Amino acid sequence: MSDEDFITTYLDKVGLSEVPVFFNRWSAIAGLGAWLGRDVWFNFGNFKIYPNIYAMLLAEPGVKKSTAIKNFKKVLAAAGYDSFAAEKTSKEKFLLDLSNTPEPGAEPSGLASLDQNLWGHDLSTDSNVFICADEFNDFFGNNINEFVSLLGVLWDYEGVYESKIKNGSSVTIPNPCVSILSGNTPATFFNTFGQEVLGQGFFSRLLFIHADNPGRKIWMPPSMSDETLGDLSKKLLDIKNVARGEIQLSADAAELVEAIYMDFSGLDDARFAYYVNRRQVHLLKLCIIHALADLSTEILPKHVVRANTILSHTEFYMPRALGEFGRARNSEVVHKVLTILENSPKAITGMELWGEIYSDLGGISEMGDIIQNLVMAGKIQQTELGILPLKKVKKESDSRFYNWSYLTDEERGFK
C-alpha cells in the first residue's frame, strides 16, 4: 500500500493553476471510477455497486471547468484508456457505439462480422464508456430529455440492456458501465432542464460539484510533461493490476459506514429531497475508488473517512452549485445578486448593486424585494458599509466521520 494515494499524487503532479483544486480532485475521482469500470465491485445486498460516477462541475463561466476535465482525460488516454464517448452524439448513436453495433445500413467488418454471424452479440464482455463533456448540454445531439432518462437507467444497470432504435433496429449492450465527468453553469443548466428534472432518475444520481474561482492569475498554464504523464500512467496501471473482483469492507470500516448512514439526515435544500435515498450508494462508490487509489484490495476505515469527507464537502456546496435557480420568481436575478456579492472583496451599496442589475428588473422596488427576501432567508446582511453575503457554517456531527486535513488549504477555504 502506498504512502500517498493516487488522487493526492495527481493533485501534486498537476500543480497549482487557475483551476480550482476541488475540480481537479473530482476529475481524478470520476476518471478513476471510469478506469476501474466493472473490474471491481462491492456486494450490496442482492446488488453490485461499481465505482462509476456521474459528476457535473458547476460554476460560473471562466472557472476552468473544461481545463480540469481535459487534463485528466489526457492522463487516461496516456495510460491506454480509449472508451471515451463522442464529444457530441444522439441517443441512438450512443447506444450503437456502446453495443459495438454498426449503424443501420453499414457493413460490419473483420472479426466483428464473423462474431455476429456465428454467435450474435458477445455478451461476455463489459460495455464501458466515459462521457467527458466540458459543455454538457452540447454533448446531446437531439432528444435531450430522452437521452438523460436513458443515462439515469444505465447508472446502475446490471446485465444485458436491450433497446430498439430508429428503423426498428435493436441493440444489445452487455453489462453497460457509464461514467460521466461534465461541466456546466447554473444558468445554462436550468435554462436547458428546468427545476422539475431534479427529482428525476438521472439528476438524482448526479453529483453537483461546486468550487469558487481561486483567484489565481497565471498567464501561461502549466503543462504536464511526458515524464509526469508516464508516472501517472504507471500508477493507473498499478491500480488496474490490483482491481480484481469483489472488494470487501473491513469490520471496522463496516461499522463506520453504518454509523455514517444512521447519522445522515439530508440536505437543507428542498431541491435535493431525493438525494438522501442515494447517498449511501454514492458513499460506497467513493469508498471503492479511495481504496483502489491507495492500492488496497480492502476498504479500510481511513478510506471510508476520506470518501465521507469528500462527499460531505461536496454536499455542503451543492446548493451553491445550483445557485438560486429554480427557487422562485426572478431566481436568475437572485442568483446574479448573490454571485455579485460573493465575488466582491468589499460590501456593495444598494446603488452599486442597482447599477449591475437594473436591466434585469422592471424597477428598483423589485430589487428591494429581492434584498429583503435574501435578508430574511439568512443569505445576506445589510450593514452601514453596504450589503454583504452571509457565509453558511458547516455543521459537523461525529468527528470520526471526517478528516479535513485530507483536503488542501484552498479546498478548506484557507487561501
C-alpha positions as CSV (number, residue, x, y, z in Angstrom):
1,M,0.0,0.0,0.0
2,S,1.4,3.4,-1.0
3,D,2.2,6.2,1.4
4,E,0.4,8.7,-0.9
5,D,-2.8,7.7,-2.7
6,F,-3.2,8.3,-6.4
7,I,-5.6,11.2,-6.1
8,T,-3.3,13.1,-3.8
9,T,-0.4,12.3,-6.2
10,Y,-2.4,13.6,-9.1
11,L,-3.1,16.9,-7.3
12,D,0.6,17.2,-6.6
13,K,1.6,16.4,-10.2
14,V,-0.9,18.7,-11.9
15,G,0.2,21.6,-9.5
16,L,-1.5,24.9,-8.9
17,S,-3.1,26.7,-11.8
18,E,-6.2,28.8,-12.3
19,V,-8.2,25.6,-12.0
20,P,-9.8,25.1,-8.5
21,V,-8.2,22.2,-6.7
22,F,-11.6,20.7,-6.0
23,F,-12.4,20.4,-9.7
24,N,-9.0,18.7,-10.2
25,R,-9.8,16.3,-7.4
26,W,-13.2,15.4,-8.7
27,S,-11.8,14.9,-12.2
28,A,-9.4,12.4,-10.8
29,I,-12.2,10.7,-8.8
30,A,-14.6,10.4,-11.7
31,G,-11.8,9.4,-14.1
32,L,-10.5,6.7,-11.7
33,G,-14.0,5.4,-11.5
34,A,-14.2,5.1,-15.3
35,W,-10.7,3.5,-15.4
36,L,-11.9,0.8,-12.9
37,G,-15.2,0.2,-14.7
38,R,-16.6,-3.2,-13.7
39,D,-13.2,-4.7,-12.8
40,V,-14.1,-4.2,-9.1
41,W,-17.4,-4.1,-7.2
42,F,-19.0,-4.2,-3.7
43,N,-21.8,-6.6,-3.0
44,F,-24.7,-4.5,-1.6
45,G,-27.4,-6.9,-0.6
46,N,-28.7,-8.5,-3.8
47,F,-26.9,-5.9,-6.0
48,K,-23.4,-4.9,-7.0
49,I,-22.1,-1.4,-6.7
50,Y,-19.5,-0.4,-9.2
51,P,-17.2,2.7,-9.0
52,N,-18.7,4.6,-12.0
53,I,-19.5,8.2,-11.1
54,Y,-21.9,10.8,-12.6
55,A,-20.3,14.2,-11.7
56,M,-21.0,17.7,-13.0
57,L,-18.7,20.6,-12.3
58,L,-21.0,23.6,-11.9
59,A,-19.6,27.1,-11.7
60,E,-19.8,30.5,-13.4
61,P,-18.1,30.9,-16.8
62,G,-14.3,31.2,-16.6
63,V,-13.7,28.9,-13.6
64,K,-11.7,26.4,-15.7
65,K,-14.1,23.5,-15.6
66,S,-13.1,22.4,-19.1
67,T,-9.4,22.5,-18.2
68,A,-9.9,20.2,-15.2
69,I,-11.8,17.7,-17.3
70,K,-9.4,17.7,-20.3
71,N,-6.3,17.4,-18.1
72,F,-7.5,14.1,-16.6
73,K,-8.8,12.9,-19.9
74,K,-5.2,13.3,-21.2
75,V,-3.9,11.2,-18.3
76,L,-6.3,8.4,-19.0
77,A,-5.5,8.5,-22.7
78,A,-1.8,8.3,-22.0
79,A,-2.5,5.2,-19.9
80,G,-4.2,3.5,-22.8
81,Y,-7.9,4.2,-22.0
82,D,-9.9,4.5,-25.2
83,S,-13.5,4.2,-24.2
84,F,-14.4,7.9,-24.4
85,A,-17.8,8.9,-25.8
86,A,-18.0,11.1,-28.8
87,E,-18.0,14.8,-28.0
88,K,-21.5,15.2,-29.4
89,T,-23.9,12.4,-30.2
90,S,-27.5,11.3,-30.3
91,K,-29.2,8.7,-28.1
92,E,-29.3,6.2,-30.9
93,K,-25.7,6.6,-31.9
94,F,-24.6,6.4,-28.3
95,L,-26.4,3.1,-27.9
96,L,-24.9,1.8,-31.1
97,D,-21.4,2.8,-30.0
98,L,-21.9,1.2,-26.6
99,S,-23.1,-2.0,-28.1
100,N,-20.3,-2.0,-30.8
101,T,-23.1,-2.4,-33.4
102,P,-22.6,-0.8,-36.8
103,E,-25.1,1.9,-37.8
104,P,-28.1,0.7,-39.8
105,G,-27.1,0.1,-43.4
106,A,-23.3,-0.1,-42.5
107,E,-21.5,-3.4,-43.0
108,P,-19.6,-4.8,-40.0
109,S,-16.1,-5.8,-40.9
110,G,-13.4,-8.3,-40.0
111,L,-13.8,-10.3,-36.8
112,A,-16.8,-8.3,-35.7
113,S,-18.7,-9.5,-38.7
114,L,-17.7,-13.1,-38.0
115,D,-18.7,-12.9,-34.4
116,Q,-22.1,-11.5,-35.3
117,N,-22.7,-14.2,-37.9
118,L,-21.8,-17.1,-35.7
119,W,-22.8,-16.1,-32.2
120,G,-24.9,-12.9,-32.4
121,H,-23.6,-10.5,-29.8
122,D,-20.7,-11.2,-27.5
123,L,-22.3,-11.0,-24.0
124,S,-19.2,-12.0,-22.1
125,T,-17.6,-8.6,-22.1
126,D,-18.4,-5.3,-20.4
127,S,-19.5,-2.2,-22.3
128,N,-17.6,0.8,-20.8
129,V,-17.9,4.4,-21.8
130,F,-16.7,7.6,-20.2
131,I,-18.6,10.8,-21.2
132,C,-16.1,13.7,-20.8
133,A,-18.3,16.7,-21.7
134,D,-16.9,20.0,-20.6
135,E,-20.0,21.6,-22.0
136,F,-22.6,19.0,-21.0
137,N,-25.5,20.5,-23.0
138,D,-23.5,20.4,-26.2
139,F,-23.0,16.6,-25.8
140,F,-26.6,15.8,-26.7
141,G,-27.4,15.8,-30.4
142,N,-31.2,15.6,-30.0
143,N,-33.9,14.3,-27.8
144,I,-32.1,15.6,-24.8
145,N,-34.8,14.6,-22.2
146,E,-35.0,11.0,-23.6
147,F,-31.2,10.8,-23.6
148,V,-30.8,11.9,-19.9
149,S,-33.5,9.4,-18.9
150,L,-31.5,6.7,-20.6
151,L,-28.4,7.7,-18.7
152,G,-30.3,7.5,-15.4
153,V,-31.3,3.9,-16.2
154,L,-27.7,3.0,-17.1
155,W,-26.1,4.4,-13.9
156,D,-26.5,1.1,-12.0
157,Y,-27.8,-1.3,-14.7
158,E,-26.9,-4.9,-14.2
159,G,-27.0,-7.5,-17.0
160,V,-27.8,-7.1,-20.7
161,Y,-29.5,-3.9,-21.8
162,E,-31.7,-4.2,-24.9
163,S,-33.4,-1.4,-26.8
164,K,-35.0,-0.7,-30.1
165,I,-33.8,2.4,-32.0
166,K,-34.8,4.1,-35.2
167,N,-35.8,2.0,-38.2
168,G,-36.8,-0.8,-35.9
169,S,-33.1,-1.9,-35.3
170,S,-32.2,-3.5,-32.0
171,V,-29.2,-3.0,-29.9
172,T,-27.9,-5.4,-27.2
173,I,-25.5,-4.0,-24.6
174,P,-23.8,-6.4,-22.3
175,N,-23.0,-5.1,-18.8
176,P,-23.1,-1.3,-19.6
177,C,-20.9,0.8,-17.4
178,V,-21.3,4.6,-18.0
179,S,-19.2,7.2,-16.2
180,I,-19.7,11.0,-16.6
181,L,-17.5,14.0,-15.9
182,S,-19.2,17.1,-17.2
183,G,-19.2,20.9,-16.9
184,N,-22.0,23.4,-16.8
185,T,-23.1,26.8,-15.5
186,P,-26.1,27.2,-13.3
187,A,-27.9,29.4,-15.8
188,T,-27.3,27.1,-18.7
189,F,-28.3,24.1,-16.7
190,F,-31.7,25.5,-15.6
191,N,-32.4,27.1,-19.0
192,T,-32.0,23.6,-20.5
193,F,-33.5,21.3,-18.0
194,G,-35.6,23.4,-15.5
195,Q,-36.2,22.7,-11.8
196,E,-38.6,19.8,-12.3
197,V,-35.9,17.5,-13.5
198,L,-34.0,17.4,-10.2
199,G,-36.2,14.6,-8.8
200,Q,-35.9,12.5,-12.0
201,G,-33.7,9.4,-12.4
202,F,-30.6,10.9,-14.0
203,F,-30.4,14.1,-11.9
204,S,-30.9,12.3,-8.6
205,R,-27.9,10.2,-9.5
206,L,-25.7,13.2,-10.5
207,L,-23.3,14.8,-8.1
208,F,-23.1,18.6,-8.5
209,I,-19.6,19.8,-7.8
210,H,-19.0,23.4,-6.9
211,A,-15.9,25.4,-6.4
212,D,-15.2,29.1,-6.3
213,N,-12.7,30.8,-8.5
214,P,-9.4,30.5,-6.6
215,G,-8.4,34.0,-7.8
216,R,-5.0,32.9,-9.2
217,K,-3.8,34.6,-12.3
218,I,-1.3,32.6,-14.3
219,W,-0.7,33.9,-17.8
220,M,0.9,30.6,-19.0
221,P,-1.0,27.5,-17.9
222,P,1.3,24.7,-16.7
223,S,1.6,21.6,-18.9
224,M,2.2,18.0,-17.9
225,S,5.5,16.7,-19.1
226,D,5.9,13.3,-20.7
227,E,7.6,12.2,-17.6
228,T,4.6,13.2,-15.4
229,L,2.2,11.5,-17.8
230,G,4.4,8.4,-17.7
231,D,4.4,8.4,-13.9
232,L,0.7,8.8,-13.6
233,S,0.1,6.2,-16.3
234,K,2.2,3.7,-14.4
235,K,0.2,4.4,-11.2
236,L,-3.0,3.8,-13.1
237,L,-1.7,0.5,-14.4
238,D,-0.7,-0.5,-10.9
239,I,-4.2,0.2,-9.7
240,K,-5.6,-1.8,-12.6
241,N,-3.5,-4.8,-11.6
242,V,-5.0,-5.0,-8.1
243,A,-8.6,-4.2,-9.1
244,R,-9.9,-7.7,-9.4
245,G,-13.5,-8.7,-8.5
246,E,-15.3,-8.2,-5.2
247,I,-13.9,-5.7,-2.7
248,Q,-14.7,-6.2,1.0
249,L,-15.2,-3.8,3.9
250,S,-13.1,-4.4,6.9
251,A,-15.2,-5.0,10.1
252,D,-14.2,-1.5,11.5
253,A,-15.0,0.1,8.1
254,A,-18.4,-1.6,8.0
255,E,-19.2,-0.2,11.5
256,L,-18.2,3.2,10.4
257,V,-20.3,3.1,7.2
258,E,-23.3,2.0,9.3
259,A,-22.8,4.9,11.8
260,I,-22.5,7.4,9.0
261,Y,-25.7,6.1,7.3
262,M,-27.6,6.4,10.6
263,D,-26.3,9.9,11.2
264,F,-27.1,11.4,7.8
265,S,-30.3,13.4,7.9
266,G,-30.4,15.0,4.4
267,L,-29.5,18.4,3.0
268,D,-31.1,21.7,3.9
269,D,-32.4,22.3,0.4
270,A,-35.7,21.0,-0.9
271,R,-34.1,20.7,-4.4
272,F,-32.2,17.7,-3.1
273,A,-35.1,15.9,-1.4
274,Y,-34.4,12.8,-3.4
275,Y,-30.6,12.8,-2.7
276,V,-31.0,11.1,0.7
277,N,-32.2,7.9,-1.0
278,R,-28.9,7.5,-3.0
279,R,-26.4,8.9,-0.5
280,Q,-25.3,5.5,0.7
281,V,-24.6,4.3,-2.8
282,H,-22.6,7.4,-3.6
283,L,-20.5,6.9,-0.4
284,L,-19.8,3.3,-1.2
285,K,-18.7,4.1,-4.8
286,L,-16.3,6.7,-3.3
287,C,-15.1,4.1,-0.8
288,I,-14.2,1.7,-3.6
289,I,-12.3,4.5,-5.5
290,H,-10.4,5.7,-2.5
291,A,-9.4,2.2,-1.5
292,L,-8.1,1.4,-5.0
293,A,-6.4,4.8,-5.2
294,D,-4.5,3.6,-2.2
295,L,-3.7,0.2,-3.9
296,S,-5.8,-1.5,-1.3
297,T,-7.9,-4.6,-2.1
298,E,-10.0,-3.9,1.1
299,I,-11.9,-0.8,2.2
300,L,-10.4,0.3,5.4
301,P,-11.7,2.9,7.9
302,K,-9.4,5.6,6.5
303,H,-10.9,5.1,3.0
304,V,-14.4,5.5,4.4
305,V,-13.4,8.7,6.2
306,R,-11.8,10.1,3.1
307,A,-14.8,9.2,1.0
308,N,-17.2,10.7,3.5
309,T,-15.1,13.8,3.9
310,I,-15.1,14.4,0.1
311,L,-18.8,13.7,-0.2
312,S,-19.8,15.8,2.8
313,H,-17.7,18.7,1.5
314,T,-19.4,18.3,-1.9
315,E,-22.9,18.2,-0.3
316,F,-22.2,21.4,1.6
317,Y,-21.7,23.3,-1.6
318,M,-24.3,21.6,-3.8
319,P,-26.9,24.3,-3.1
320,R,-24.2,26.8,-4.1
321,A,-23.6,24.8,-7.3
322,L,-27.2,25.3,-8.3
323,G,-27.3,28.8,-7.1
324,E,-30.8,30.3,-6.6
325,F,-32.1,28.9,-9.8
326,G,-35.4,27.1,-9.6
327,R,-36.4,28.5,-6.2
328,A,-38.8,31.3,-7.1
329,R,-39.8,34.1,-9.5
330,N,-36.8,36.1,-10.6
331,S,-34.5,33.3,-9.5
332,E,-32.0,34.1,-12.3
333,V,-31.7,37.7,-11.0
334,V,-31.4,36.5,-7.3
335,H,-28.6,34.2,-8.4
336,K,-26.9,37.1,-10.1
337,V,-27.2,39.3,-7.0
338,L,-25.6,36.6,-4.8
339,T,-22.8,36.0,-7.3
340,I,-22.0,39.7,-7.4
341,L,-22.0,39.9,-3.6
342,E,-19.9,36.8,-3.1
343,N,-17.3,37.8,-5.6
344,S,-16.9,41.3,-4.3
345,P,-14.0,42.0,-2.0
346,K,-16.0,44.6,-0.1
347,A,-19.5,45.5,0.9
348,I,-21.7,46.8,-2.0
349,T,-24.1,49.7,-1.7
350,G,-27.6,49.5,-3.0
351,M,-26.9,51.9,-5.8
352,E,-23.8,49.9,-6.9
353,L,-25.9,46.8,-6.9
354,W,-28.7,48.5,-8.9
355,G,-26.1,49.6,-11.5
356,E,-25.3,45.9,-12.0
357,I,-28.8,44.5,-12.4
358,Y,-31.1,47.4,-13.4
359,S,-31.6,45.9,-16.9
360,D,-32.8,42.6,-15.4
361,L,-35.7,44.1,-13.4
362,G,-38.8,46.3,-14.0
363,G,-37.9,48.8,-11.3
364,I,-35.8,49.4,-8.2
365,S,-38.7,48.3,-6.0
366,E,-38.2,44.7,-7.3
367,M,-34.5,44.9,-6.2
368,G,-35.7,46.0,-2.7
369,D,-38.0,42.9,-2.5
370,I,-35.1,40.6,-3.6
371,I,-32.8,42.1,-0.9
372,Q,-35.4,41.9,1.8
373,N,-36.2,38.2,0.9
374,L,-32.5,37.4,0.9
375,V,-32.0,39.0,4.3
376,M,-35.0,37.1,5.8
377,A,-33.6,33.9,4.3
378,G,-30.3,34.4,6.0
379,K,-28.4,34.8,2.7
380,I,-27.2,38.4,3.1
381,Q,-26.8,41.1,5.7
382,Q,-27.2,44.9,5.4
383,T,-24.5,46.9,7.2
384,E,-23.6,50.6,7.4
385,L,-21.0,49.9,4.7
386,G,-23.4,48.2,2.4
387,I,-24.6,44.7,1.6
388,L,-22.6,41.6,2.4
389,P,-23.2,37.8,1.9
390,L,-23.7,35.6,4.9
391,K,-21.4,32.6,4.8
392,K,-23.1,29.3,5.7
393,V,-21.4,27.5,8.6
394,K,-20.6,23.8,8.1
395,K,-22.3,21.7,10.6
396,E,-20.4,18.6,11.7
397,S,-21.6,15.5,13.5
398,D,-19.3,12.8,14.8
399,S,-15.6,13.7,14.3
400,R,-14.8,10.1,13.5
401,F,-16.5,10.6,10.1
402,Y,-14.2,13.3,8.8
403,N,-10.5,14.0,8.1
404,W,-10.5,17.6,6.8
405,S,-6.7,17.6,6.6
406,Y,-7.1,15.3,3.6
407,L,-8.3,18.4,1.7
408,T,-5.9,21.2,0.7
409,D,-5.9,24.6,2.4
410,E,-7.7,26.0,-0.7
411,E,-10.5,23.5,-0.6
412,R,-11.0,24.1,3.1
413,G,-11.2,27.9,2.4
414,F,-7.7,28.9,3.8
415,K,-6.3,30.7,0.8
